[in-house]
Amino acid sequence: MFTGIVEGLGKVLHVEKEGSNLHFWLESPFTAELKVDQSVSHDGVCLTVTDLNIGKYRVTAVEETLNRTNLSHWKPGTMVNLERCMPANGRFDGHIVQGHVDTVAVLENVEDRNGSWKLTFSHDPKAGMTVEKGSICINGISLTVVDSHPDSFTVVIIPFTWEYTNLKTLNEGGAVNIEFDILGKYMQKYFASAVVKRG
């Protein structure tokens, strides 16, 4: 489990294809602290460390993960938001994040507000829903929804988040990984089921 508070940026060093899988070698500020079989959030995707080798580590994305995320676009030099699992005695500084991406969203617009940035994203309305002032995880970052629509939403980024995550590298039309709030997903499924039963 994660909280959406990015610990640092990792850099993709090498990509290897094996069957339908992709292996990624990365370096990070805390590579020396990692161990094989540890789970780490990469742009919001929970991936398992499968190998370590002198300042770098490897993770593997299977076909299901590649189909639901933007990882197939990663290449050497790509900067990735990283977060290790929350320790049992840690703080919930963000919100409950599973590392299970629901879909990709497209960055439609970036508005520079002279001290903050307002980002507008579009997504498949069937993938999930947002609510104003609710939580959303974008590329592994816990953020608050400002404007909510069935197929789009906006967030406002403070300078600290802009500086220390990969949001500043995004271009309009770029794809990001989003995970809708798990509490909202349970509520949505519950009420959809209740409607079916009454029908």
Order of alpha helices (4+ residues) and beta strands (2+ residues): beta-beta-beta-beta-beta-alpha-beta-beta-beta-beta-beta-beta-alpha-beta-alpha
